[in-house]
Each structure stands twice: as C-alpha cells, then as structure tokens.
Amino acid sequence: MATEKEEFEPLIVGITCNWCTYAAADLAGTSRLKYPPNIRLIRVMCSSRIHPSFILYSFARGADGVFIGGCHPKECHYISGPEKALRRIELLRRMIDQFGIEPERLRLEWCSAAEGAKFAQEVTNFTHKLKELGPSPLRGQ
C-alpha cells in the first residue's frame, strides 16, 4: 500500500521571463524533453516584474511550490531584472519561513532561451524536492 507522500503530486506555479525561461520551456517542449507535468507556467515580460503578491497568492491558493525563472544576470533585455528578482526572492524566502512555509518551496533559476534541457532538469529536480517535502502546509485550507 502506498503512503500519502508516494501518491502526492505537487502543484507548481511557474512564473517565467518571456525572453529567456519561457522560451527555454518552449524549447524543452518542442525538443520533446521529458519533465514532470506538475508545473503551470505564467509568462511575464521580466522576472523583475514578478510582484511578491503573485507568489504569496500562489501559496495561499494551495501551490506546493513556486518556480521563478529569469534571464541570466547581465543578459537581461531590461538590464537589471535578474538582480532585482534575486533581491525580492531572498526577502520572500525569509518571509514565507515566518509563515511556516519551507523556503525550499520557492525556487529561482536562470535559464537562457537556448537552455531547454536545463529548464527540464530544474523542473524535474524541483518536483522531486517537493515530493520529499510533502504537501504544502497551506494546501486544502
């Protein structure tokens, strides 16, 4: 008989930069790379435009993890987007820890448009990590 953790399939909200990580996800799909179907992508123009409320809303609505994807630092179409996103995510990790949500449930990755394989691998790794952590403490509330 399977335990609850073994049957658990995490729900991941992915918020990705239009120019790089969203394009990497598209490349992963067109290249038919395998990765878990647990992620639901939302495209924004730049990772710096991801308002903290988007992340908090995702957790409040039962997401087990939030994946933020952006351009590599110094390669952003908008100059300093990744640096701004990094500062916000570091702050949010400390904040969600105070709410009883493990900081590992919020992940930030840099993937260029040519890194479809990296995107697929990072989503796979994140899904496995969330399976280890189990359901979000806010799921079902």
N, C-alpha and C positions, 0 to 999 in steps of 0.2 A: 504494500500500500504506500502511495506517495505522500510525502509530507506537504504541508501548505507552502513551504519555501520552494520545493521542487516544482510545484504546479504554478507558482507565481510567475506571471509575465509582466514585467514592468512597463509602465506607460511613460514615455519620454517625450517631452516637448522640446523640439529643436528650434532655436531662433538663430538664423544664419544670415550672414552678409550676402547680398545679391551678387557681388562681383567675384567672390572667391569661394567661400564654403558652400553656398548654394550651388554654384557651378560645379564644385567638386562632387556634391551629391548627385547632380545631374550626370556627370561623367561616370560615377560609380554605377548608376542605373543603366546608362547606355552601353557601358562596358560589361554589363551583366555580372558585376561583382556581387558576391553573396554577403549580406549582413542582416542582422535580425530586423524584422518589420515593426519593431516596437516604437520607432521614432516618428513623430508627426512634425513636419517642418513648417516653419513660418519664415518668410523671407522679408528682410528689412534691407534698406539701402546700405547701411553701415552698422557694424557692431557697436559703435558709439551711440547709436540711436535707440538702443535697447534700454528702455526705461525700467528701473528696478521694479515698478509695479507689475510689469509683464511677468517677471519671474515669480514674484510673490503670489500673483493671481494664479499662475500655473500650479504652484504648490498647494494653494488654498483649494483649488478645484480637483485635487487628487493626483496630480502628476507625481510619479515616483522619482523622477529626475528631470533636470533641465540642462540641455546641452546648448552651449553658446558657441557659435563658430564664426570666425572672422579672418580677415587677411593677416598675413604675417606682418609683424611690426616693420615699419619702414617701407612697406609695399602697398599701403592703403591708397585707394583712389581719393580719399578725403584727408590725406596727410597723417593725421594723428589719431584716427579712430581706434586702432587696437590698444593704444596706450590708455585712452580714456575708458575703454571697455574693461581693461585689466584692473584699473583702479576701482571701478564700480563693483566688479565681481569679487575682488578681495574684501571689500567692505561688506558686500551682501553675504559672503560666506560666514563672516563673523556674526552678522545679524541673524541669519537663519539658525545658527548654532544656539543662539539665545532663545529661539522659539522651539527648540527640541528637534530640529531637522538636521541630520548629519550634513556637514559641509561638503562631503564627497558626493552628495546628490546634485550638486551644482558644478558643472564641468565647463571649462573654457578651453577651446582648441583652435589653433591656427591651421587652416588648410587652404592652399592656393587652388586656383581653378584647375590646375593640372594634377592635383593630388587626390584623385578619386579613390585610389587604393588606401591612402591614409585615412580618408573620411570613413570608408567602410570598416577599417580596422579600429578606429577610435569609437565608432558607434558600437561595434561588437564588444570591445573592452568595457565600455560604459555599461552596456546591458548586463554583462557578466558581473560587474561590480554591484549593480543594483540588485541583481538576484541574490548576491551574498548578503546585502544589507536587509533584504526583505521589503515588504510593502512600506510605503511612506506612513509615518505616524498620523498624517492628516487624511489618508485615504479613507473614504467612506464616512467622513464627518460632515 
